Amino acid sequence: MWRLMILCLALALPAKAQDLVLGLSESEVAITTTFDGSDILVFGAIKHESIEGAQADLDIIVTVEGPKQPVTVYQKARRLGIWVNAAEVEVDEAPSFYAISTTRPIWDILSATDDQRNQITLSRAIRSVGAPETVQDPAAFTAALMRIRQNEGLYQLREGNATLIDNTLFNTEVSLPANLVEGAYKVSVYLTQDKAVISSFSSSIDVRKAGLERLLYNLAHDQPYLYGIVALAIAIAAGWGASAVFRLFQS
């Protein structure tokens, strides 16, 4: 089915030496109370103007990037037997989510120059400048942020996870975890040859809260006092309900 969808999309491409078309199994993701993550199929096609172009050694890199946000990274130190924040670095922009899928190991298909030009790898997607002079190794703070979010499933590098068939059809699957931030997630595909990016194309996935999650989110931001009253009422009701159930079992 997805191959048929790709071919239909490819027929609509303008004539270029090599061009890309990109499709998504879902263009919207709804975060509900039962949301536990989602798998998105990213698929597409390469349109070649000549048979020679189709015989070239090509590779695909697919990235999915969540909304960028500033992040403060703290360094802990033990002082008088207590762990305290000893230093901090403000990371100017860090993607809330970032996934990379490739057809082969990334440094086998991408040069450092093209990575810098297109901001593809995670280290390029994070922007951190102007660390305090008291911090001796600011790069360690960025590395710590990357490590923490990798452990949380928010930063992913899946080399060899993308499939390219006959230098024409490609697909990969990206796993979105449950702890997503709302916003537009940018999906980009890069076509590389001899470690150089020769074409690229982007689309987006809209991630939004829905149902009760959306109602509580809007209430908390638009009417915080009312949200506090509702939260207090729910807590009282839950406590009373638990007490009633306990008394029922005791009798």
C-alpha positions in Angstrom: 0.0 0.0 0.0 2.7 2.5 1.0 4.6 1.8 -2.3 1.5 2.7 -4.3 1.1 5.9 -2.3 4.7 6.8 -3.0 4.4 6.2 -6.7 1.3 8.4 -6.9 3.1 11.2 -5.1 6.2 10.9 -7.2 4.2 11.4 -10.4 3.3 14.9 -9.2 6.9 16.0 -8.7 8.4 18.8 -10.9 11.1 17.8 -13.3 14.6 18.0 -11.7 17.8 16.0 -11.9 16.8 14.3 -8.6 13.9 15.3 -6.4 12.3 13.9 -3.3 8.7 13.4 -2.3 7.8 12.6 1.3 4.7 11.0 2.9 3.7 10.3 6.5 1.4 7.6 7.9 0.0 10.3 10.3 0.1 14.1 10.0 -1.4 14.6 13.5 -0.8 13.0 16.8 -3.3 13.4 19.7 -2.0 13.2 23.2 -4.8 11.8 25.4 -4.9 10.4 28.9 -4.2 6.9 27.5 -1.5 8.0 25.1 1.6 5.8 25.4 3.5 6.8 22.3 3.1 6.4 18.6 4.9 4.9 15.6 5.1 7.1 12.5 5.9 5.6 9.1 7.9 8.0 7.0 8.0 7.0 3.3 8.8 8.6 0.0 10.4 8.4 -3.4 13.3 9.7 -5.4 12.5 10.9 -8.9 15.4 10.6 -11.4 15.7 12.5 -14.6 18.1 10.0 -16.1 18.8 6.3 -15.9 22.4 7.2 -15.0 21.2 9.1 -12.0 19.2 6.1 -10.8 22.3 3.9 -10.9 24.3 6.2 -8.5 25.1 5.1 -5.0 22.5 7.1 -2.9 21.6 7.2 0.7 18.8 8.6 2.8 18.8 10.4 6.2 15.5 11.1 7.9 15.2 13.4 10.9 12.2 14.2 13.1 12.7 17.3 15.3 10.4 18.5 18.1 10.0 22.1 19.1 13.2 23.8 20.3 13.3 25.1 23.8 16.0 26.7 26.1 17.2 24.2 28.8 19.2 24.8 32.0 21.6 22.0 32.7 22.9 21.7 36.3 26.1 20.1 37.6 25.7 18.4 41.0 28.4 18.4 43.6 28.5 17.0 47.1 29.0 19.7 49.7 28.9 18.9 53.5 27.3 15.6 52.7 24.5 17.2 50.6 24.1 17.1 46.8 23.7 20.7 45.6 23.8 22.5 42.2 27.4 23.5 41.8 27.3 25.0 38.3 24.8 25.5 35.5 24.8 26.2 31.8 21.9 27.7 29.8 21.5 25.8 26.5 20.0 28.3 24.1 18.0 25.9 21.9 17.6 22.1 22.3 15.0 20.0 20.4 12.4 18.5 22.8 12.6 15.4 20.6 15.1 14.4 17.9 15.3 11.2 15.9 17.7 10.3 13.1 17.2 7.3 10.8 19.8 6.4 8.1 20.4 3.8 5.5 24.0 3.3 6.7 26.2 4.5 9.5 25.8 8.3 9.4 29.5 9.2 9.0 29.7 6.8 6.0 27.1 8.8 4.1 27.5 12.4 5.5 30.5 14.7 5.6 31.2 17.0 8.5 31.0 20.0 6.1 27.5 19.0 4.9 26.4 18.3 8.4 27.4 21.8 9.5 25.7 23.3 6.5 22.4 21.4 7.0 22.4 21.0 10.8 21.6 17.3 10.7 23.3 15.5 13.6 22.1 16.1 17.1 25.2 18.0 18.1 24.4 20.5 15.3 20.7 20.7 16.2 21.6 21.9 19.7 22.7 25.5 20.1 24.6 26.5 23.2 26.7 29.7 23.3 27.9 32.1 26.0 28.5 29.7 28.9 29.6 31.4 32.2 33.4 31.9 32.5 33.4 29.9 35.7 32.4 26.8 33.8 35.6 25.1 32.5 34.0 22.5 30.2 30.6 23.8 28.8 30.5 21.0 26.2 30.2 18.5 29.0 26.8 20.0 29.9 25.5 19.6 26.4 26.8 16.0 26.4 24.9 15.4 29.6 21.7 16.8 28.2 22.1 14.5 25.2 22.8 11.5 27.4 19.8 12.1 29.6 17.3 12.6 26.8 18.7 9.5 25.0 18.0 7.5 28.1 14.4 8.9 28.1 13.9 8.0 24.4 13.7 11.6 23.4 16.9 11.6 21.4 17.4 8.6 19.0 20.0 7.6 16.4 19.0 4.6 14.4 21.6 3.9 11.8 20.5 1.4 9.2 16.9 1.7 10.2 15.9 3.4 6.9 15.4 1.3 3.8 16.1 2.4 0.2 14.8 0.2 -2.6 16.4 0.4 -6.0 17.6 3.9 -5.3 14.0 5.0 -5.7 11.6 4.1 -2.8 12.5 4.7 0.8 10.8 4.2 4.2 11.6 4.2 7.9 9.6 4.1 11.1 10.0 6.6 13.9 8.9 5.9 17.5 7.4 8.8 19.3 7.5 8.3 23.1 4.7 9.2 25.5 6.5 12.2 27.0 6.1 14.5 24.0 5.9 18.3 24.0 3.1 19.9 22.1 3.9 21.6 18.8 4.9 21.1 15.2 7.4 18.3 14.6 9.6 18.9 11.6 10.2 15.8 9.4 13.1 16.2 7.0 14.6 13.8 4.5 18.1 14.3 3.0 19.4 12.5 -0.1 23.1 12.0 0.0 25.7 10.9 -2.6 29.4 10.6 -1.9 28.8 12.0 1.6 27.2 15.2 0.2 23.6 16.3 0.5 22.2 16.7 -3.0 18.5 17.2 -2.2 16.2 17.6 0.8 12.5 17.9 1.6 10.5 18.7 4.7 7.1 18.2 6.1 5.6 18.3 9.6 3.5 16.4 12.2 1.2 18.3 14.5 1.3 17.0 18.1 -1.5 18.3 20.3 -3.2 17.4 23.6 -6.8 16.2 23.1 -9.8 15.3 25.3 -9.4 15.7 29.1 -5.7 16.4 28.7 -6.5 19.4 26.5 -9.2 20.6 28.8 -6.9 20.5 31.9 -4.0 22.1 30.0 -6.1 25.0 28.8 -7.7 25.5 32.2 -4.3 25.5 33.9 -2.9 28.2 31.5 -6.0 30.3 30.9 -7.7 30.1 34.3 -5.1 29.0 36.9 -7.3 29.9 39.9 -10.2 27.9 38.6 -7.7 25.1 37.8 -6.5 25.2 41.4 -10.0 25.0 42.8 -10.8 22.0 40.5 -7.6 20.2 41.5 -8.4 20.8 45.2 -11.9 19.4 44.7 -10.6 16.4 42.9 -8.0 15.7 45.7 -10.7 16.0 48.4 -13.1 13.8 46.5 -10.3 11.2 45.9 -9.4 11.3 49.6 -13.0 10.9 50.7 -13.6 8.1 48.2 -10.5 6.2 49.5 -11.7 6.7 53.1 -15.2 5.4 52.3 -13.8 2.3 50.6 -11.5 1.6 53.6 -14.4 1.9 56.0 -16.5 -0.4 53.9 -13.8 -3.1 54.0 -13.3 -2.6 57.7 -17.0 -3.1 58.5 
